[in-house]
Amino acid sequence: MKLQAVTALVKMELKKVLRQPATMFLNLLFPAVLTLTFGFAFGDPELGMDFNLMVPGLIAYACIFIIMTVSQSFSTERHDGLLKRMNMTPMTSSEFMISQLTTNMLIAIVQVVVVFAIASLIGFQPQSGLSGIALAFPVIALFSLSSVGLGLITATVSKTPETATGVSFIFILPQMFFGTFIPITDSTRLIAQFMPSYYVIDALNLIFSGNWMNTNLLVDVGVIAVFSVTIVTIGIMLFNKFVKI
């Protein structure tokens, strides 16, 4: 595997994102619009809601949405025959996959920056300060791997980009309803514990509250790591088996 080849592929993927307005909206503007909407609609203390408690969910949901953009991207390249043309180049499957993982992790980090910036402007004040915000980035980067893996799984079973969009919501909606900005109840907690989003929300809440020494934070990060590595490994194996790169 050549680092130069991976770097070139990452640059190519980032340029492709910049040239696609729809992808730009989903990756950057959508998290911003979502944050503004929830901030102004539900951030009023008189409504009994704490915007500070909603921000971790908004951050996680932005990363969860990568599932759809990844599945659409791979499905489009597969449908248009781009993957077959890439297969005729000296590029290896490892270089291709690592470049995809790196690109989408970078996109996830940019999304988090956007959410943080918007949330800060409308009142988000983590008790942990800038140190807590900095600590949140590696957690989010790790969590984004699971979304990339689920996007690969979706692209594997979808023959067209349109199908990929619909199938992706099979993975997006459960994490939205059981672990992001929608409060978890005692009856839904058991289901939520089977989803990586549950643990990333708990980890971010501990970080932003300044409770870094809580052993639950290490447990959360460990579970996120296991989820992400397992899911992305399955996604890569399935994609390599059923889709020629």
Backbone bond lengths (Angstrom), bond angles and torsions (degrees), N, CA, C in turn:
res aa  C-N    CA-C-N  psi(-1)  N-CA   C-N-CA  omega(-1)  CA-C   N-CA-C  phi
1 M - - - 1.458 - - 1.530 109.70 -
2 K 1.318 116.74 131.23 1.454 122.04 -178.54 1.516 110.68 -104.82
3 L 1.344 115.33 125.85 1.466 120.80 179.55 1.522 111.09 -61.70
4 Q 1.323 116.40 -36.11 1.461 120.65 179.98 1.527 111.25 -62.96
5 A 1.318 116.33 -38.88 1.466 120.55 179.16 1.518 110.77 -67.25
6 V 1.335 116.57 -41.48 1.471 121.11 179.22 1.524 109.81 -63.30
7 T 1.336 116.42 -44.14 1.469 120.79 179.69 1.525 111.15 -61.14
8 A 1.321 116.15 -42.08 1.466 120.55 179.21 1.528 111.24 -63.65
9 L 1.325 116.35 -40.61 1.465 120.54 179.29 1.524 111.18 -67.29
10 V 1.336 116.72 -38.60 1.471 120.14 177.98 1.529 110.20 -62.77
11 K 1.328 116.65 -44.30 1.465 120.77 178.28 1.525 110.77 -60.92
12 M 1.334 116.05 -41.31 1.457 120.39 -179.94 1.520 111.06 -63.27
13 E 1.343 116.88 -43.27 1.464 121.13 -179.24 1.523 111.12 -66.09
14 L 1.331 117.41 -40.36 1.464 121.07 179.40 1.531 111.01 -65.63
15 K 1.332 116.56 -40.28 1.457 120.19 177.10 1.524 110.92 -64.07
16 K 1.324 115.94 -36.93 1.463 120.56 179.56 1.525 110.74 -64.79
17 V 1.337 116.31 -39.23 1.459 120.68 177.73 1.525 110.47 -64.07
18 L 1.326 116.64 -42.28 1.463 121.10 -178.79 1.524 112.26 -65.43
19 R 1.332 116.28 -27.18 1.464 120.33 -177.66 1.527 112.85 -88.28
20 Q 1.324 117.68 -2.88 1.467 121.22 -178.00 1.524 109.77 -114.99
21 P 1.330 117.94 102.65 1.468 121.45 -177.21 1.533 113.57 -56.96
22 A 1.330 116.99 -40.38 1.468 120.16 -178.85 1.528 110.70 -63.48
23 T 1.327 115.98 -43.03 1.464 120.47 179.02 1.527 110.61 -66.64
24 M 1.333 116.41 -39.00 1.461 120.75 177.39 1.527 110.81 -60.82
25 F 1.335 115.55 -41.00 1.469 119.10 179.68 1.513 110.86 -63.45
26 L 1.317 116.52 -47.57 1.462 120.15 -178.35 1.525 112.11 -64.21
27 N 1.325 115.89 -38.73 1.459 120.07 -174.90 1.522 113.61 -80.97
28 L 1.330 117.52 -33.98 1.456 119.89 -173.37 1.522 113.82 -120.23
29 L 1.335 117.24 -52.31 1.457 119.34 -176.43 1.517 112.48 -70.25
30 F 1.334 117.16 -35.47 1.465 119.04 -179.20 1.531 112.14 -60.66
31 P 1.342 119.49 -48.44 1.469 118.79 176.36 1.525 112.71 -59.26
32 A 1.346 116.53 -36.44 1.460 120.11 179.40 1.529 111.02 -66.32
33 V 1.334 116.11 -46.60 1.474 120.72 179.24 1.527 110.68 -62.83
34 L 1.328 116.15 -41.74 1.465 120.71 179.91 1.532 110.62 -62.67
35 T 1.321 116.55 -42.78 1.462 120.64 179.95 1.522 111.28 -65.06
36 L 1.329 116.72 -44.16 1.467 120.43 178.09 1.526 111.35 -62.24
37 T 1.323 115.74 -43.48 1.470 120.15 -178.75 1.522 111.63 -61.02
38 F 1.321 116.20 -50.35 1.462 119.65 -179.02 1.524 111.53 -70.28
39 G 1.329 116.51 -32.57 1.451 119.45 179.81 1.510 112.53 -64.92
40 F 1.332 116.41 -45.40 1.462 120.27 -178.48 1.527 112.92 -81.67
41 A 1.334 116.32 -32.52 1.462 119.30 -176.67 1.519 113.38 -81.62
42 F 1.345 117.15 -35.87 1.456 119.87 -173.19 1.530 113.75 -124.46
43 G 1.334 116.35 6.65 1.457 118.71 -176.85 1.518 114.49 -89.55
44 D 1.320 117.31 4.06 1.463 120.82 179.81 1.532 110.27 -78.99
45 P 1.335 118.37 119.78 1.476 120.84 179.83 1.525 113.09 -57.91
46 E 1.329 116.85 -26.55 1.470 120.05 -179.45 1.524 111.55 -66.25
47 L 1.329 115.93 -19.12 1.469 119.98 177.86 1.522 111.67 -86.57
48 G 1.321 115.39 -0.24 1.467 119.50 179.00 1.510 113.40 79.14
49 M 1.345 117.25 20.22 1.460 121.12 -178.95 1.525 109.64 -119.40
50 D 1.308 116.21 142.88 1.451 122.74 179.80 1.526 108.78 -108.94
51 F 1.332 116.36 112.81 1.465 120.41 -177.76 1.522 111.47 -61.79
52 N 1.326 116.76 -31.68 1.468 120.25 178.72 1.525 111.62 -60.03
53 L 1.336 116.46 -32.70 1.461 120.66 179.68 1.532 112.32 -79.67
54 M 1.336 116.02 -16.24 1.461 119.74 -178.81 1.528 112.33 -88.72
55 V 1.329 116.76 -24.89 1.466 120.64 -174.98 1.534 112.67 -59.60
56 P 1.349 120.36 -44.88 1.475 118.70 177.60 1.519 113.14 -54.82
57 G 1.326 116.72 -38.44 1.455 120.16 178.60 1.514 112.51 -67.54
58 L 1.324 116.68 -38.13 1.461 120.87 178.27 1.528 110.77 -65.74
59 I 1.333 115.75 -39.24 1.469 120.19 178.02 1.529 110.03 -64.22
60 A 1.319 116.03 -46.60 1.465 120.13 -179.32 1.522 111.27 -63.77
61 Y 1.339 116.71 -40.36 1.458 119.68 -178.06 1.522 111.26 -65.39
62 A 1.343 116.77 -35.25 1.464 120.03 177.04 1.527 110.40 -59.98
63 C 1.330 116.20 -40.66 1.472 120.21 178.93 1.522 111.49 -72.50
64 I 1.324 116.52 -36.40 1.463 120.08 178.50 1.528 110.79 -60.69
65 F 1.334 115.69 -34.75 1.461 119.66 -177.70 1.518 112.29 -68.00
66 I 1.335 117.16 -13.66 1.467 120.52 175.72 1.526 110.08 -60.55
67 I 1.334 117.23 -26.00 1.467 121.10 178.61 1.526 110.05 -52.48
68 M 1.334 116.03 -46.61 1.454 120.10 -177.00 1.521 111.62 -69.51
69 T 1.339 117.61 -44.00 1.451 119.36 -177.79 1.528 111.85 -67.48
70 V 1.336 116.96 -36.85 1.466 120.30 177.40 1.527 110.56 -66.03
71 S 1.326 116.40 -46.40 1.467 120.00 -178.90 1.522 110.98 -64.02
72 Q 1.342 117.27 -39.26 1.462 120.35 177.87 1.526 111.17 -65.23
73 S 1.329 115.92 -42.88 1.459 120.49 -178.37 1.522 111.54 -62.11
74 F 1.327 116.82 -49.90 1.458 120.71 -179.45 1.530 111.17 -65.99
75 S 1.324 116.71 -39.71 1.465 120.14 -179.44 1.523 111.21 -66.10
76 T 1.335 116.40 -38.97 1.463 120.74 178.52 1.524 110.75 -65.16
77 E 1.340 116.00 -45.87 1.467 119.73 179.06 1.529 111.05 -63.69
78 R 1.319 115.53 -36.37 1.468 119.89 178.27 1.524 109.98 -69.17
79 H 1.339 117.64 -44.72 1.458 123.17 -177.40 1.523 111.87 -66.15
80 D 1.346 116.28 -36.85 1.463 120.90 -178.08 1.531 112.96 -85.51
81 G 1.319 116.00 -1.92 1.461 119.54 178.46 1.511 114.42 80.90
82 L 1.347 117.21 9.76 1.459 119.94 -178.54 1.527 111.63 -66.02
83 L 1.337 116.10 -36.98 1.459 119.35 179.96 1.532 111.18 -63.83
84 K 1.316 116.63 -36.43 1.471 119.49 178.28 1.520 110.65 -66.49
85 R 1.349 116.07 -38.59 1.463 119.19 178.94 1.527 110.46 -67.70
86 M 1.359 116.24 -36.94 1.460 119.84 177.23 1.518 111.25 -64.49
87 N 1.338 115.21 -31.36 1.460 120.03 -178.96 1.532 111.73 -66.52
88 M 1.330 116.48 -17.71 1.455 120.97 -179.51 1.533 111.53 -89.46
89 T 1.324 116.81 -2.45 1.462 121.42 179.05 1.531 109.22 -95.32
90 P 1.336 118.10 171.03 1.471 120.85 178.48 1.533 113.64 -70.69
91 M 1.330 117.47 -4.53 1.461 121.31 -178.58 1.525 110.95 -62.65
92 T 1.328 116.06 137.16 1.461 121.24 176.66 1.524 109.89 -94.45
93 S 1.335 116.15 162.04 1.468 120.14 178.80 1.524 111.16 -63.98
94 S 1.329 116.86 -33.18 1.467 120.64 178.71 1.525 111.05 -64.57
95 E 1.332 115.97 -44.02 1.465 120.24 178.53 1.518 110.70 -62.92
96 F 1.320 116.59 -40.42 1.463 121.36 -179.79 1.530 110.65 -64.36
97 M 1.322 116.94 -47.68 1.453 120.52 -177.26 1.532 112.05 -67.66
98 I 1.317 117.03 -41.30 1.469 120.10 179.60 1.522 110.16 -64.67
99 S 1.324 116.96 -38.03 1.466 119.87 178.04 1.523 110.83 -65.08
100 Q 1.340 117.01 -37.90 1.459 120.69 178.40 1.526 110.89 -67.15
101 L 1.323 116.71 -43.45 1.456 120.56 178.58 1.525 110.72 -61.96
102 T 1.324 116.20 -44.92 1.463 120.86 -179.51 1.523 111.84 -64.04
103 T 1.332 115.89 -44.41 1.463 120.40 -179.32 1.517 111.42 -60.01
104 N 1.323 116.52 -46.27 1.463 119.39 -176.42 1.523 112.43 -74.61
105 M 1.315 117.86 -27.84 1.461 119.94 172.37 1.525 110.41 -66.47
106 L 1.329 116.99 -39.45 1.459 121.07 176.84 1.532 110.90 -64.07
107 I 1.336 115.58 -41.76 1.463 119.92 178.03 1.524 110.47 -62.50
108 A 1.340 116.49 -40.98 1.464 120.67 178.57 1.526 110.99 -61.55
109 I 1.319 116.64 -40.85 1.463 120.47 179.50 1.527 110.36 -64.87
110 V 1.339 116.89 -41.68 1.470 120.44 177.72 1.525 110.11 -62.61
111 Q 1.334 116.90 -40.56 1.460 120.90 177.79 1.527 111.24 -59.54
112 V 1.322 115.57 -42.80 1.459 120.05 179.67 1.523 110.42 -63.51
113 V 1.325 116.65 -40.17 1.465 120.29 177.52 1.527 110.36 -60.58
114 V 1.339 116.23 -43.26 1.466 120.99 179.36 1.529 110.62 -61.64
115 V 1.330 116.14 -47.55 1.469 119.97 -179.30 1.529 110.71 -63.06
116 F 1.329 116.87 -44.36 1.459 120.83 178.09 1.528 111.46 -58.84
117 A 1.329 115.72 -45.10 1.463 120.59 -177.41 1.525 111.24 -62.92
118 I 1.330 116.57 -48.51 1.461 120.91 -179.57 1.526 110.48 -65.50
119 A 1.335 116.28 -45.23 1.467 120.54 -178.02 1.527 111.44 -62.69
120 S 1.335 116.55 -37.77 1.465 120.17 179.83 1.520 111.06 -65.68
121 L 1.328 115.82 -35.76 1.463 119.87 -179.53 1.528 112.51 -68.42
122 I 1.324 116.48 -25.78 1.468 118.88 -177.79 1.531 112.75 -110.89
123 G 1.350 115.94 19.99 1.458 118.33 167.46 1.505 118.64 117.51
124 F 1.336 119.26 2.82 1.459 120.12 -179.91 1.525 109.60 -71.56
125 Q 1.330 116.89 124.11 1.460 122.47 -178.02 1.527 110.15 -136.93
126 P 1.335 117.64 86.97 1.475 119.86 179.28 1.521 110.69 -67.92
127 Q 1.316 116.48 139.31 1.456 121.07 179.40 1.524 111.69 -65.75
128 S 1.303 117.14 -22.20 1.460 121.58 -177.07 1.524 113.00 -81.82
129 G 1.337 117.04 -11.02 1.448 120.48 179.25 1.527 113.30 69.61
130 L 1.331 115.41 -155.99 1.471 120.40 -177.22 1.526 112.33 -66.29
131 S 1.325 116.94 -29.88 1.468 120.11 179.58 1.523 110.36 -63.89
132 G 1.312 116.86 -41.15 1.457 120.47 178.26 1.514 112.21 -66.23
133 I 1.330 115.75 -39.18 1.460 119.71 178.13 1.529 110.35 -62.97
134 A 1.333 116.42 -42.38 1.463 120.57 178.69 1.523 111.22 -63.31
135 L 1.337 116.90 -38.46 1.459 120.83 -179.75 1.528 111.74 -68.92
136 A 1.325 116.78 -24.17 1.469 120.46 -178.50 1.526 112.12 -70.64
137 F 1.330 117.38 -27.52 1.464 120.57 -174.78 1.529 113.79 -62.78
138 P 1.332 120.07 -48.08 1.472 118.32 178.49 1.524 112.87 -64.06
139 V 1.338 117.21 -31.19 1.465 120.36 177.52 1.525 109.72 -65.49
140 I 1.332 116.03 -44.09 1.456 120.93 179.26 1.527 111.19 -66.97
141 A 1.330 116.78 -40.48 1.476 120.27 178.58 1.523 110.45 -60.56
142 L 1.337 116.11 -41.03 1.460 120.87 178.42 1.522 110.83 -65.96
143 F 1.320 115.99 -42.67 1.464 121.21 179.85 1.526 111.39 -64.34
144 S 1.341 117.02 -34.71 1.462 120.26 -178.10 1.525 112.27 -62.48
145 L 1.339 116.65 -24.83 1.461 119.67 178.33 1.530 111.26 -60.44
146 S 1.333 116.20 -38.60 1.468 118.90 -179.82 1.525 110.86 -65.18
147 S 1.341 116.28 -36.34 1.462 119.80 178.26 1.518 111.29 -67.53
148 V 1.338 116.48 -38.61 1.470 119.87 176.47 1.527 109.96 -63.56
149 G 1.327 116.66 -42.73 1.460 120.75 178.34 1.513 112.53 -61.21
150 L 1.334 116.64 -43.55 1.469 120.12 178.24 1.521 110.78 -67.70
151 G 1.343 116.59 -31.66 1.458 119.62 175.63 1.515 111.74 -66.46
152 L 1.330 116.82 -38.05 1.473 120.97 177.04 1.523 111.02 -65.72
153 I 1.333 115.99 -41.95 1.466 120.09 178.19 1.522 110.14 -61.55
154 T 1.336 115.75 -42.62 1.466 120.60 179.25 1.523 110.94 -63.16
155 A 1.339 116.66 -43.98 1.462 120.43 -179.73 1.528 111.93 -64.76
156 T 1.335 115.73 -31.71 1.466 119.91 -179.61 1.518 111.81 -64.78
157 V 1.336 116.76 -39.84 1.466 120.46 -176.02 1.523 112.76 -92.33
158 S 1.341 117.29 -1.46 1.469 120.99 -177.16 1.518 110.00 -110.79
159 K 1.322 116.48 128.11 1.450 120.54 -178.63 1.528 112.49 -86.65
160 T 1.332 117.19 -21.62 1.460 120.43 -179.37 1.531 109.77 -132.01
161 P 1.345 117.67 159.14 1.459 120.72 177.08 1.526 112.80 -59.98
162 E 1.338 116.52 -34.92 1.467 120.31 179.58 1.519 111.29 -64.67
163 T 1.329 115.66 -41.49 1.460 120.16 177.02 1.520 110.61 -64.76
164 A 1.325 116.04 -40.55 1.465 120.91 -179.78 1.515 111.28 -60.52
165 T 1.336 117.05 -38.55 1.463 120.71 178.93 1.516 110.99 -60.94
166 G 1.337 116.29 -45.83 1.469 119.92 -179.77 1.512 112.65 -67.75
167 V 1.336 116.85 -44.24 1.464 120.95 -177.89 1.528 110.83 -65.31
168 S 1.340 117.15 -34.35 1.467 120.39 -177.34 1.524 112.40 -59.37
169 F 1.333 116.49 -29.78 1.467 119.34 -178.66 1.524 112.22 -70.93
170 I 1.330 116.74 -15.19 1.466 119.52 173.84 1.526 109.53 -62.92
171 F 1.335 116.27 -32.18 1.462 121.39 179.04 1.531 112.38 -94.06
172 I 1.336 116.77 -27.03 1.465 120.54 -177.04 1.523 112.05 -77.44
173 L 1.322 117.30 -49.49 1.464 120.91 -173.44 1.528 114.14 -61.16
174 P 1.347 119.44 -44.68 1.470 117.73 178.89 1.527 112.90 -59.42
175 Q 1.339 116.70 -39.92 1.456 118.97 179.20 1.524 111.33 -71.19
176 M 1.329 116.81 -27.92 1.458 120.17 177.32 1.525 111.10 -70.18
177 F 1.333 116.10 -43.51 1.460 120.37 -176.23 1.530 113.49 -83.64
178 F 1.325 116.50 -20.45 1.469 119.00 -176.88 1.532 112.20 -123.49
179 G 1.334 116.18 47.70 1.449 113.75 174.90 1.505 119.20 157.15
180 T 1.329 119.74 3.47 1.461 117.65 178.71 1.524 109.70 -109.03
181 F 1.348 117.21 -112.34 1.464 118.70 -176.20 1.524 113.15 -90.15
182 I 1.327 117.66 1.52 1.463 121.35 174.83 1.520 107.82 -95.53
183 P 1.333 118.62 121.79 1.470 121.71 -174.54 1.530 112.42 -56.48
184 I 1.326 115.22 142.39 1.461 121.83 178.39 1.519 109.29 -92.27
185 T 1.311 116.01 133.45 1.465 121.35 177.42 1.528 108.68 -102.93
186 D 1.322 115.75 173.03 1.463 119.71 178.59 1.523 111.64 -61.19
187 S 1.325 116.11 -32.45 1.460 119.68 -177.45 1.531 112.56 -77.52
188 T 1.338 116.95 -25.02 1.473 119.64 -179.33 1.533 112.54 -98.66
189 R 1.331 116.92 -10.47 1.460 119.91 -176.38 1.527 112.20 -61.71
190 L 1.337 116.84 -38.40 1.461 120.56 -178.14 1.523 110.88 -61.75
191 I 1.337 116.63 -38.87 1.468 120.36 177.81 1.527 110.01 -71.40
192 A 1.335 115.97 -42.37 1.466 121.06 -176.66 1.524 112.54 -61.15
193 Q 1.326 116.86 -31.23 1.460 120.68 -176.95 1.532 113.21 -68.05
194 F 1.326 116.90 -10.20 1.465 120.53 176.57 1.526 111.70 -93.84
195 M 1.341 116.86 6.73 1.462 121.44 -177.29 1.515 110.48 -120.57
196 P 1.335 117.47 138.46 1.466 120.35 -178.57 1.516 113.45 -62.43
197 S 1.336 116.87 -28.69 1.468 120.09 -178.68 1.527 111.71 -61.13
198 Y 1.311 117.86 -32.21 1.472 122.13 179.93 1.525 110.14 -60.27
199 Y 1.308 115.91 -42.22 1.464 120.46 -175.51 1.526 111.81 -78.65
200 V 1.329 117.40 -32.24 1.457 118.60 178.09 1.531 110.30 -70.38
201 I 1.334 116.97 -34.92 1.465 120.16 177.13 1.521 109.95 -65.59
202 D 1.316 116.35 -44.30 1.465 119.97 179.76 1.524 110.31 -63.41
203 A 1.329 116.97 -41.39 1.466 121.12 179.51 1.519 111.05 -63.54
204 L 1.331 117.06 -44.89 1.466 120.38 -179.55 1.529 111.56 -66.28
205 N 1.321 116.73 -37.39 1.466 119.35 177.19 1.530 111.24 -63.06
206 L 1.326 116.68 -40.62 1.461 120.70 178.20 1.534 110.54 -66.22
207 I 1.331 116.01 -41.12 1.463 120.26 -179.53 1.525 111.11 -65.20
208 F 1.339 116.82 -48.82 1.459 120.27 -176.08 1.526 113.19 -70.30
209 S 1.328 116.14 -22.75 1.467 119.29 176.85 1.528 111.71 -84.66
210 G 1.334 116.75 -3.05 1.457 121.10 -179.83 1.510 114.07 80.90
211 N 1.333 116.68 11.11 1.471 121.65 -176.44 1.531 109.94 -92.99
212 W 1.340 116.73 56.87 1.456 121.31 -173.83 1.518 113.42 -70.96
213 M 1.328 116.69 -25.90 1.462 119.98 -175.44 1.527 112.82 -82.90
214 N 1.309 116.56 -2.48 1.464 120.70 179.15 1.530 109.20 -66.52
215 T 1.317 116.83 127.89 1.472 120.77 -178.72 1.532 111.92 -63.48
216 N 1.320 116.82 -21.59 1.467 119.77 178.36 1.528 111.47 -63.14
217 L 1.333 116.59 -27.30 1.461 119.83 178.81 1.523 110.67 -64.47
218 L 1.319 116.69 -43.38 1.471 120.39 177.51 1.524 110.75 -64.32
219 V 1.336 116.28 -38.92 1.469 120.28 177.90 1.528 110.02 -62.94
220 D 1.337 115.71 -45.54 1.466 120.34 179.88 1.525 111.35 -59.36
221 V 1.330 116.48 -48.30 1.466 120.98 -178.64 1.534 110.24 -63.40
222 G 1.331 116.32 -39.30 1.462 120.03 178.51 1.518 112.07 -63.45
223 V 1.337 116.35 -42.93 1.467 120.42 179.24 1.525 110.48 -66.32
224 I 1.338 116.61 -41.34 1.470 120.71 178.14 1.525 109.93 -60.19
225 A 1.330 116.33 -42.73 1.461 120.96 -179.67 1.522 110.95 -62.44
226 V 1.323 117.07 -45.55 1.466 121.35 -179.83 1.522 110.30 -63.50
227 F 1.341 116.25 -46.80 1.465 121.06 177.99 1.530 110.09 -56.48
228 S 1.321 115.98 -52.19 1.461 121.46 -172.71 1.522 111.93 -64.69
229 V 1.324 116.78 -48.37 1.462 120.28 -178.91 1.528 110.76 -63.25
230 T 1.338 116.44 -41.96 1.467 120.53 179.88 1.517 111.54 -64.10
231 I 1.342 116.09 -47.55 1.462 120.46 -176.40 1.524 111.31 -67.04
232 V 1.340 116.97 -43.97 1.463 118.92 -178.44 1.531 110.56 -68.86
233 T 1.329 117.89 -32.44 1.467 120.75 176.93 1.525 110.82 -66.02
234 I 1.331 115.67 -45.05 1.472 120.23 177.13 1.526 110.30 -61.74
235 G 1.344 116.35 -43.14 1.458 120.44 -179.93 1.517 112.32 -61.08
236 I 1.327 116.94 -44.67 1.465 121.15 179.61 1.523 110.81 -65.26
237 M 1.339 116.77 -42.90 1.462 120.44 -179.25 1.524 111.06 -62.93
238 L 1.322 117.19 -44.91 1.462 120.78 -179.69 1.524 111.19 -65.76
239 F 1.340 115.39 -43.41 1.468 119.13 -177.87 1.528 110.68 -65.71
240 N 1.326 116.79 -42.85 1.462 120.14 178.67 1.523 112.70 -65.69
241 K 1.345 115.81 -31.41 1.459 119.79 -177.54 1.521 112.11 -76.35
242 F 1.326 116.09 -40.84 1.468 119.05 -172.46 1.519 114.23 -105.42
243 V 1.344 116.46 -10.12 1.463 119.14 179.49 1.521 108.53 -127.20
244 K 1.295 116.98 125.91 1.458 121.29 -179.75 1.517 110.06 -76.16
245 I 1.357 115.19 127.69 1.456 120.02 176.25 1.531 108.31 -113.52
